[in-house]
Amino acid sequence: MDAWQLDSAQIVIRLAAATFIGGVLGLDREVHSKPAGMRTHALVSLGAALMTVTTLELLGGPNVDRAAITRTIQGIIAGVGFLGGGAILRAKDREEVTGLTTAASIWIVAALGIACGGGLWVSASVSVLLSLLVLIIGRRVEGYVHRHFGRRESNPQLPP
């Protein structure tokens, strides 16, 4: 094995971390009975990490083609956009659009998978914590704002 290649332990750690992090964010969606839950989020994150690790392995060496790595990332984000788009629904009888937060969480777990696949542990750790804060605390903040400023009727799914 050349010095530039990832060893097996690094590959396992990166893929497992991506799966775990994606699953953690997916738990919030699962708890709230959203269409894309823990398994979907875990698999999207794992897939993004796998594509990133594979690209790094295939292009590894002293002269890594950074453009090829960015093309891989662009492909992941574009492909995940289709998954997110599928989570967004519009009610026919109302102007209500649902699924935007789930679509955004699918997008962020793909980015987290890329970060894990690239071994960017600080970026991945901070981002998963911030994402959890937004998903968990953000719901409460939205409920508070809607209760106190009269926009509650626009989103009946918010907690009282």
N, C-alpha and C positions, 0 to 999 in steps of 0.2 A: 504494500500500500504506500502510495506517495504521501509526503508530509502534508500536502494541501488538502487531501481528502478528509471528509468527516469520518470519524471512527464509528463503529456500530453503536456504542453507548451514546454518543452525541445525537445520532439519528433517532434512536429510541426516545431519548429525553425530549428532543424537539417535537416529535410527533405526539408523544404522550401529553406534553404540556399544552399543545394546541388543542388536543381533544378535550382535555380537562377544562381548560379556560372557556372553550366554546360551550361545553356542557353547562358550566356554571352560569353563564349568561342566559343560556336557553332555559334554565330552571325558572327564571323569572317569567318568561313567556309561558312556560308549562303551567305554573301556578295560576296564572290568569287565563288559562284555557285558550291560548292563542293558537292559530293554525300551525305555526312552526315552533316546536318546543325544544326540549333538551337534546333529543337525538338529532334533529335537523341541524341545530346550531353546532353540536359537537362534530358532525360529519362535514359541515361546510368549513369549519376551522381546520379540521384534519386534512381535508382535501387541499386547502390553500397551503398548508404547511408542507404537505407531500410534494406539491408542484414546486414550491420554493426550494426544498431540500434537493429534489431531483435536478432542478436547474443548476443549483450550486455544485452538485456532484458531477453532472455532465460537463459543465463549463469550468470546473475547478482547475487550478494550476496557477503558475506565476503570472500569467497574463489573462485574468478573468475578463470576459467581455461584459462590461457593465450594461451595455445597451440590451444584450440578450436577457439579462436579469430583469431589467425594467419592462421589457416586452412581456415576460412571464407575468409580472405583477399586473400589468395592464390587462392581460387576458383574464386573469383571475377576477379582477374587479368588474370587468365587462360581463363575464359569465354569471357572476353572483348577482349582478343587477337584474338579470332575468328572473332569478329566484325571488329576489325582493319584490319585483314587479308583480309576481304571482300572489304575493301576500297582501297586496293592496286591493281593497274592494270598495266599490261605491254602491250605496243603496239606491235602487231604482226610484223609489218613491220619495226620497229625501236628498238633500245636498250633502249628506254625511259620507265621509270617506273614512274607512277603517283600515288598519293594518300598517299604517305608516311607521309606527314604532317597531313593530316586528320586522319590517323591511330594513329599517335602519340597524336593528340589532343583527340581522343576517349580514349586512354589509360590514359592520364592525368586527364580527367574529372572523370574517375572511381576512380583514386587515390584521387581526390578532394572530391568525394562523400564519400569515406571511411573516410577521415579526418573530414568532416562535421558530418557524422554519429557518429564518436567517440568524437565529441565536441572539436576537435583540431583547434580552431578558428585562432590562429596566423599562424599555418602551412598552413591552407586553404587560408587565406587572402594573405599571402606573395606569395604562389604558384600561385594563380589566377592572381595576378598582374604581376609576372614574366612571366607567360604563355602568357598573353596579350601582354607584351613587345616583346616577341619572335615572336608571330604571326603577330603583326602589324608592329613593327620596323624591325624585321628580314627580311621581304620581301624587304624593302627599302635597307637594308644593302646588301642583296644578289644582288639586281639590280645594286647597285653601284660597287660592286666587279666584277661582270660579265662585266659591261661596261668598267671598267678601266683595267681589266686584261684578256679580250678577251674570256671569257667562256660563253658569252651571248647565242650563238647558241645552247648550251646544254639545255637551259631551256627557250623557247620562251614565256612562260607564265609570266616571270618576267616583272615588269613595266619598261618602258624606262628611 
